Amino acid sequence: MSRIAEVFAGKKKNKKAALIPFLTAGDPSLDHTAELVLEMERQGADLIELGVPFSDPLADGPTIQAASQRALTQGVRLEDVIGLVRNLRSKTRIPLVLMTYYNPVLQYGLKRTARKAAQAGVDGFIIPDLPPEEAEEWKKEADKAGLDTIFLLAPTSDLDRIKKVTRLSSGFIYYVSVTGITGVRKDLPGDLLAKLKLVKKHATVPVSVGFGISTPEQVAMLAPHADGIIVGSAIVNLIARHAEDPQLVPIVGRFVAHLKTGI
């Protein structure tokens, strides 16, 4: 059983959702990212998404775009993020999923990316601009390396799409709560729970929901209806505000612990 499957199986047994924080690797530095991963785990994170900095992150709003730029300015690339995971693996078993775009993976080489990531201890990939219809080559290499490929569904996904993504996803399905880009939202869509219910009815792997979620109250509202809750921009905002603060790591840790109270 993979590390991701182990986490969701444990959560299902205890009737709890997994808390899945996102942060951009290399923001404000790779050393800080390593410390933040370990602290978030200590404070209750069940699985962590590491964003690979990219110059044209189409699915991301201004907050994560700015984090990507800060990391890129320091020269952080896909290979560095894989190296970060390799170093973390001597200290943690928490599942680590890379969220990236197809171009860095293509440029680095599909087979090379899958092989090196798996050897380093990466558990899976989320590639928002790689639809299932065009993912055959990547899936072949990822499956061979033992990596999960997590596809996305959105409020606009019809039943055929839901069934296709369910058939091809491994690890979990990423349900995008809003139509649009990442970023903190005060209010989530009114039909979100009904949409989640529909996806879960057809899904054969866990369903995690992300985009716009930033408070323990939103986490608490969604937790009974999803297998995982993903929080990204709120954490990235916090990192940006406290990047120069020596208390950055404990500040982010306390926020993750605060989010966990919603589960």
Secondary structure, DSSP 8 states (H G I E B T S, - for coil): --HHHHHHHHHHHTT--EEEEEEETTSS-HHHHHHHHHHHHHTT-SSEEEE---S--TT--HHHHHHHHHHHHTT--HHHHHHHHHHHTTT--S-EEEE--HHHHHHH-HHHHHHHHHHHT--EEE-TT--GGG-HHHHHHHHHHT-EEE-EE-TT--HHHHHHHHHH--S-EEEE-SSS-----SS--TTHHHHHHHHHHH-SS-EEEESS--SHHHHHHHGGG-SEEEE-HHHHHHHHHTTT-TTHHHHHHHHHHHHHTT-
